[in-house]
Amino acid sequence: MNKMTKTSEQHLASNADESVELISRRNFFRKAAVYSASAVAATSILSPVKLNAADDPAIVHEAEWGIKLGDPVTKNRYGVPSPYEHNNTRRTTSLLASGDDYASISMCPIHEQEGIITPNGLFFNRVHGGVAHVDPKGYRLMIHGLVEKPLVLTLDELKRYPSVSRVHFVECPANGGPEWRGPQFNSIQFAKGMMSQAEWTGVMIKDLIADLGLKPEAKWMLAEGCDNSEMGRTVPVEKVLDDAMIVWAQNGEALRPEQGYPVRLMLPGWEGNLQVKWLKRLEFSKEPFYAKEETAKYTVLTPSGKAIQHFYPLEVNSIITSPCPEKPWTDLKKGDLVEIQGLAWSGQGTIKTVDISFDGGDNWVEASLKGLILPKAWTRFSYMYRYEGKPLLLSSRAIDDSGHIQPTIDQETAVVGVEAVYHRNSICTWEVTDKGVVNNVHIRS
Amino acid sequence: MFTLDRKKIISSALVASVILLGTACNASTETEKAPAKTETKTEVVKTVPETQATAATGDKGIDGGAVYTIKDGMYTSYAVNEQAKKDFTFGRTPSKTEEAAWDIDVMPDGTGLPEGSGSVEDGDEIYEEQCAMCHGDFGSGGKGSRSTYPTLSGGEHDSLTYQRVGDNTDGPKRVIGSYWPQASTLFWYVQSGMPFNHPKSLSDDETYAVVAYLLSINEIEIDGEEMDDEYVLDREKFMKIKMPNEDGFIPVIDGPDGPANVKKFLADPNNYGNGTRCMKDCLEGEKPNIVRIKTEINAFEPPMSVERSFKEAEASGPIHPGQKVYESSCAACHATDAMGAPPSGDKAAWDTKLEKGIDVVYANGINGINAMPPKGGNMTLTDDQFKAAVDFMIDSAK
């Protein structure tokens, strides 16, 4: 132990010596540079060697951040992104607000999404009565109705239950909903940004209610929030006893207020609206509750005039994220080898296959999946493409392990029409022009 | 049809794994069914890891999706602690009073519907004072600072079959009378979530009155009787309401077969659209019909950009002590004049209010006046916090 400490001390000391040496050497060069006849006027690492105008200043000049101290570790006790990344942000538009910004949505910048975990500050945010700020000391969760032993828990008591962590997407069923009757947004953030993914930590509800004695006639569960809108939704007991969770953490930290701090419901793969935030109450019942968000809204009206109610799962879906309107191929040269990649997901299972078409759905090739392949989770797909500078119609089509295949726009609208608002999962197509510009288009027969 | 598709997928998956094995063994077992390979895609990397491939049981869940179980300590790719999770001792039993305080949901069979009564006329008055600023006269919808608030009336039940395709520009009108299957939802919604900026403030009688008014402007008849101004709605009459679109929803969720109906419906993707896995000549000689954006919507906030540039820290002057309260409790109505409230920063509007002096403005706000509820509906504010918010709105006008 002592020895190790000593070694590291020595190491530090020798580093310090080196840097002193380095600084003085650089000072020498810097002074020398003053006399250099180089065409490049600024400080140069290589002076007094003559520099060529074509040499990259980013390499041959000392960068500002390399010659002065950075921030002390005491700055930003809670870290923030680089100020250069300020355009990687949630965005809003009036079209998607209801009246004001309190029953509204902010869209996730999925064109900047890397991997499959959305940073907590970029997670899309849909609220119905503003973002509630719940004091954890005043938080209570009540579980009652058709159980032998009703229960009230404080937040600390809830967190005493054994936890599991699962990676799941959350998607608003209205994702893509403004485009039933044609493309409107030349932007992936607005065409498909009502979704994000996190690792959620909490207790499986089946573990929690095992002790409470669910009565045999219990068929449904009301989940209700404690925010201004008091969001309520009816959940079938079969889902509750399968993979439903009560979660208090996302990506390793407490839920963000926008995601229902301190506690939300998690129903893997199901409509975001069902994942009730600021969760207050679970009530088991014999009959469904007919809550406001399962009658007036979140129902899929079909051309027959009948509406599909209790349409829980988000169906198999995919989108190419690179290229996309925000991240075009305008910088590519003919002959460049480039990765096409995107996200595929299904609330009804695990992604099994993703196909890609370059000609608007006439011919398809199979893409590779990459990274983690998890149930009810975003899965990355990848395809290496030799860019030819020719116009393309680039589409992706996902298949999950429950046998569902992403439909074409024609296949989907033939069944549910164009007034469904929710649950649009038909194949998305980007038009890539000969200049590499990417546009949102629809392919119809 | 669906079963056939499924078999096809399973068999194609088997083919894929055969190919994979074949490639590994360098054997020549490629079949014509192999996915088309292209120049740039030199290897077929295509399978779901074994733990996941075996985890799906083949059963369908209630959502028509795959069901996974724990096998050998693994739930798909997740390791699981399989020790007993039973007999926890945390928490306590709620009292009956506590349960009653939170259990205010109203179900179609009348569970949770309180005793009480209210007339259409009284409802009209409350509506004008507390609802019309957002939902417009007679539920016609109103304008907020960003877009329109929901319309509450004026839809024909027949409109539900309208589809805006081709030259048809009339879409379905989904309002209370034309669309909502149960009146219980309306009572529950008004009682728990409305008025928007200060919900849970109406008494049971007031809720009955507002609900009566909303049903009357939707031309709902109760037991064959029209709801005119004098109509008084109470619990008994409420239980007789049959909404015109009660049978407009599929699948049927009521009764002991409800969950099974849902399961059966969702298990068949032909009920909501499924694709086919065609790989070649899928358009059968036709050119793809490309529909481009007609009128692009790009009023995004902040504007779209992927530029990586250094953003100077926003100039941050001192923050007004009332700004935070304003943003959380006042802005919903005072951000614009859409709701008839003096907008923050509108000098003319505030000068009118200030004619009788600032103390009168404070007092009216604290006690409530016209459409302005006491303290804007946020009774948790202290008088000082409230006054600071008023100051902020007036100071912004200078």
Boltz contact constraints between the chains, C-beta under 6 A:
constraints:
  - contact:
      token1: [A, 83]
      token2: [B, 310]
      max_distance: 6.0
  - contact:
      token1: [A, 83]
      token2: [B, 311]
      max_distance: 6.0
  - contact:
      token1: [A, 84]
      token2: [B, 308]
      max_distance: 6.0
  - contact:
      token1: [A, 84]
      token2: [B, 310]
      max_distance: 6.0
  - contact:
      token1: [A, 86]
      token2: [B, 311]
      max_distance: 6.0
  - contact:
      token1: [A, 87]
      token2: [B, 305]
      max_distance: 6.0
  - contact:
      token1: [A, 87]
      token2: [B, 306]
      max_distance: 6.0
  - contact:
      token1: [A, 87]
      token2: [B, 307]
      max_distance: 6.0
  - contact:
      token1: [A, 91]
      token2: [B, 300]
      max_distance: 6.0
  - contact:
      token1: [A, 92]
      token2: [B, 301]
      max_distance: 6.0
  - contact:
      token1: [A, 93]
      token2: [B, 299]
      max_distance: 6.0
  - contact:
      token1: [A, 93]
      token2: [B, 300]
      max_distance: 6.0
  - contact:
      token1: [A, 94]
      token2: [B, 146]
      max_distance: 6.0
  - contact:
      token1: [A, 94]
      token2: [B, 147]
      max_distance: 6.0
  - contact:
      token1: [A, 95]
      token2: [B, 297]
      max_distance: 6.0
  - contact:
      token1: [A, 97]
      token2: [B, 146]
      max_distance: 6.0
  - contact:
      token1: [A, 97]
      token2: [B, 147]
      max_distance: 6.0
  - contact:
      token1: [A, 99]
      token2: [B, 144]
      max_distance: 6.0
  - contact:
      token1: [A, 99]
      token2: [B, 149]
      max_distance: 6.0
  - contact:
      token1: [A, 100]
      token2: [B, 144]
      max_distance: 6.0
  - contact:
      token1: [A, 100]
      token2: [B, 145]
      max_distance: 6.0
  - contact:
      token1: [A, 100]
      token2: [B, 146]
      max_distance: 6.0
  - contact:
      token1: [A, 100]
      token2: [B, 332]
      max_distance: 6.0
  - contact:
      token1: [A, 102]
      token2: [B, 332]
      max_distance: 6.0
  - contact:
      token1: [A, 142]
      token2: [B, 94]
      max_distance: 6.0
  - contact:
      token1: [A, 142]
      token2: [B, 102]
      max_distance: 6.0
  - contact:
      token1: [A, 144]
      token2: [B, 99]
      max_distance: 6.0
  - contact:
      token1: [A, 150]
      token2: [B, 93]
      max_distance: 6.0
  - contact:
      token1: [A, 150]
      token2: [B, 94]
      max_distance: 6.0
  - contact:
      token1: [A, 151]
      token2: [B, 91]
      max_distance: 6.0
  - contact:
      token1: [A, 152]
      token2: [B, 91]
      max_distance: 6.0
  - contact:
      token1: [A, 152]
      token2: [B, 92]
      max_distance: 6.0
  - contact:
      token1: [A, 152]
      token2: [B, 94]
      max_distance: 6.0
  - contact:
      token1: [A, 153]
      token2: [B, 91]
      max_distance: 6.0
  - contact:
      token1: [A, 157]
      token2: [B, 90]
      max_distance: 6.0
  - contact:
      token1: [A, 157]
      token2: [B, 91]
      max_distance: 6.0
  - contact:
      token1: [A, 160]
      token2: [B, 90]
      max_distance: 6.0
  - contact:
      token1: [A, 162]
      token2: [B, 85]
      max_distance: 6.0
  - contact:
      token1: [A, 181]
      token2: [B, 164]
      max_distance: 6.0
  - contact:
      token1: [A, 182]
      token2: [B, 291]
      max_distance: 6.0
  - contact:
      token1: [A, 183]
      token2: [B, 293]
      max_distance: 6.0
  - contact:
      token1: [A, 184]
      token2: [B, 297]
      max_distance: 6.0
  - contact:
      token1: [A, 185]
      token2: [B, 297]
      max_distance: 6.0
  - contact:
      token1: [A, 186]
      token2: [B, 293]
      max_distance: 6.0
  - contact:
      token1: [A, 186]
      token2: [B, 296]
      max_distance: 6.0
  - contact:
      token1: [A, 187]
      token2: [B, 304]
      max_distance: 6.0
  - contact:
      token1: [A, 207]
      token2: [B, 85]
      max_distance: 6.0
  - contact:
      token1: [A, 210]
      token2: [B, 86]
      max_distance: 6.0
  - contact:
      token1: [A, 211]
      token2: [B, 88]
      max_distance: 6.0
  - contact:
      token1: [A, 219]
      token2: [B, 259]
      max_distance: 6.0
  - contact:
      token1: [A, 228]
      token2: [B, 199]
      max_distance: 6.0
  - contact:
      token1: [A, 229]
      token2: [B, 193]
      max_distance: 6.0
  - contact:
      token1: [A, 230]
      token2: [B, 192]
      max_distance: 6.0
  - contact:
      token1: [A, 230]
      token2: [B, 193]
      max_distance: 6.0
  - contact:
      token1: [A, 236]
      token2: [B, 62]
      max_distance: 6.0
  - contact:
      token1: [A, 236]
      token2: [B, 259]
      max_distance: 6.0
  - contact:
      token1: [A, 238]
      token2: [B, 62]
      max_distance: 6.0
  - contact:
      token1: [A, 239]
      token2: [B, 62]
      max_distance: 6.0
  - contact:
      token1: [A, 281]
      token2: [B, 102]
      max_distance: 6.0
  - contact:
      token1: [A, 288]
      token2: [B, 253]
      max_distance: 6.0
  - contact:
      token1: [A, 289]
      token2: [B, 105]
      max_distance: 6.0
  - contact:
      token1: [A, 289]
      token2: [B, 107]
      max_distance: 6.0
  - contact:
      token1: [A, 290]
      token2: [B, 108]
      max_distance: 6.0
  - contact:
      token1: [A, 290]
      token2: [B, 182]
      max_distance: 6.0
  - contact:
      token1: [A, 290]
      token2: [B, 185]
      max_distance: 6.0
  - contact:
      token1: [A, 292]
      token2: [B, 185]
      max_distance: 6.0
  - contact:
      token1: [A, 292]
      token2: [B, 189]
      max_distance: 6.0
  - contact:
      token1: [A, 295]
      token2: [B, 180]
      max_distance: 6.0
  - contact:
      token1: [A, 295]
      token2: [B, 181]
      max_distance: 6.0
  - contact:
      token1: [A, 295]
      token2: [B, 185]
      max_distance: 6.0
  - contact:
      token1: [A, 296]
      token2: [B, 180]
      max_distance: 6.0
  - contact:
      token1: [A, 301]
      token2: [B, 172]
      max_distance: 6.0
  - contact:
      token1: [A, 303]
      token2: [B, 163]
      max_distance: 6.0
  - contact:
      token1: [A, 305]
      token2: [B, 160]
      max_distance: 6.0
  - contact:
      token1: [A, 305]
      token2: [B, 161]
      max_distance: 6.0
  - contact:
      token1: [A, 306]
      token2: [B, 248]
      max_distance: 6.0
  - contact:
      token1: [A, 306]
      token2: [B, 250]
      max_distance: 6.0
  - contact:
      token1: [A, 307]
      token2: [B, 249]
      max_distance: 6.0
  - contact:
      token1: [A, 308]
      token2: [B, 250]
      max_distance: 6.0
  - contact:
      token1: [A, 309]
      token2: [B, 249]
      max_distance: 6.0
  - contact:
      token1: [A, 310]
      token2: [B, 253]
      max_distance: 6.0
  - contact:
      token1: [A, 310]
      token2: [B, 262]
      max_distance: 6.0
  - contact:
      token1: [A, 312]
      token2: [B, 63]
      max_distance: 6.0
  - contact:
      token1: [A, 313]
      token2: [B, 63]
      max_distance: 6.0
  - contact:
      token1: [A, 313]
      token2: [B, 65]
      max_distance: 6.0
  - contact:
      token1: [A, 326]
      token2: [B, 306]
      max_distance: 6.0
  - contact:
      token1: [A, 348]
      token2: [B, 64]
      max_distance: 6.0
  - contact:
      token1: [A, 348]
      token2: [B, 65]
      max_distance: 6.0
  - contact:
      token1: [A, 349]
      token2: [B, 65]
      max_distance: 6.0
  - contact:
      token1: [A, 349]
      token2: [B, 66]
      max_distance: 6.0
  - contact:
      token1: [A, 350]
      token2: [B, 52]
      max_distance: 6.0
  - contact:
      token1: [A, 352]
      token2: [B, 48]
      max_distance: 6.0
  - contact:
      token1: [A, 360]
      token2: [B, 288]
      max_distance: 6.0
  - contact:
      token1: [A, 361]
      token2: [B, 282]
      max_distance: 6.0
  - contact:
      token1: [A, 362]
      token2: [B, 282]
      max_distance: 6.0
  - contact:
      token1: [A, 362]
      token2: [B, 283]
      max_distance: 6.0
  - contact:
      token1: [A, 363]
      token2: [B, 280]
      max_distance: 6.0
  - contact:
      token1: [A, 364]
      token2: [B, 279]
      max_distance: 6.0
  - contact:
      token1: [A, 365]
      token2: [B, 36]
      max_distance: 6.0
  - contact:
      token1: [A, 365]
      token2: [B, 38]
      max_distance: 6.0
  - contact:
      token1: [A, 366]
      token2: [B, 35]
      max_distance: 6.0
  - contact:
      token1: [A, 368]
      token2: [B, 45]
      max_distance: 6.0
  - contact:
      token1: [A, 373]
      token2: [B, 48]
      max_distance: 6.0
  - contact:
      token1: [A, 374]
      token2: [B, 77]
      max_distance: 6.0
  - contact:
      token1: [A, 375]
      token2: [B, 68]
      max_distance: 6.0
  - contact:
      token1: [A, 375]
      token2: [B, 76]
      max_distance: 6.0
  - contact:
      token1: [A, 384]
      token2: [B, 40]
      max_distance: 6.0
  - contact:
      token1: [A, 386]
      token2: [B, 40]
      max_distance: 6.0
  - contact:
      token1: [A, 393]
      token2: [B, 288]
      max_distance: 6.0
  - contact:
      token1: [A, 401]
      token2: [B, 56]
      max_distance: 6.0
  - contact:
      token1: [A, 401]
      token2: [B, 66]
      max_distance: 6.0
  - contact:
      token1: [A, 402]
      token2: [B, 65]
      max_distance: 6.0
  - contact:
      token1: [A, 402]
      token2: [B, 66]
      max_distance: 6.0
  - contact:
      token1: [A, 403]
      token2: [B, 6]
      max_distance: 6.0
  - contact:
      token1: [A, 403]
      token2: [B, 9]
      max_distance: 6.0
  - contact:
      token1: [A, 404]
      token2: [B, 269]
      max_distance: 6.0
  - contact:
      token1: [A, 405]
      token2: [B, 274]
      max_distance: 6.0
  - contact:
      token1: [A, 405]
      token2: [B, 275]
      max_distance: 6.0
  - contact:
      token1: [A, 405]
      token2: [B, 277]
      max_distance: 6.0
  - contact:
      token1: [A, 406]
      token2: [B, 275]
      max_distance: 6.0
  - contact:
      token1: [A, 407]
      token2: [B, 273]
      max_distance: 6.0
  - contact:
      token1: [A, 407]
      token2: [B, 274]
      max_distance: 6.0
  - contact:
      token1: [A, 407]
      token2: [B, 275]
      max_distance: 6.0
  - contact:
      token1: [A, 411]
      token2: [B, 273]
      max_distance: 6.0
  - contact:
      token1: [A, 411]
      token2: [B, 275]
      max_distance: 6.0
  - contact:
      token1: [A, 412]
      token2: [B, 273]
      max_distance: 6.0
  - contact:
      token1: [A, 415]
      token2: [B, 273]
      max_distance: 6.0
  - contact:
      token1: [A, 416]
      token2: [B, 273]
      max_distance: 6.0
  - contact:
      token1: [A, 417]
      token2: [B, 163]
      max_distance: 6.0
  - contact:
      token1: [A, 418]
      token2: [B, 163]
      max_distance: 6.0
  - contact:
      token1: [A, 418]
      token2: [B, 165]
      max_distance: 6.0
  - contact:
      token1: [A, 419]
      token2: [B, 163]
      max_distance: 6.0
  - contact:
      token1: [A, 419]
      token2: [B, 171]
      max_distance: 6.0
  - contact:
      token1: [A, 419]
      token2: [B, 172]
      max_distance: 6.0
  - contact:
      token1: [A, 441]
      token2: [B, 290]
      max_distance: 6.0
  - contact:
      token1: [A, 441]
      token2: [B, 292]
      max_distance: 6.0
  - contact:
      token1: [A, 442]
      token2: [B, 291]
      max_distance: 6.0
  - contact:
      token1: [A, 443]
      token2: [B, 288]
      max_distance: 6.0
  - contact:
      token1: [A, 444]
      token2: [B, 289]
      max_distance: 6.0
  - contact:
      token1: [A, 444]
      token2: [B, 291]
      max_distance: 6.0
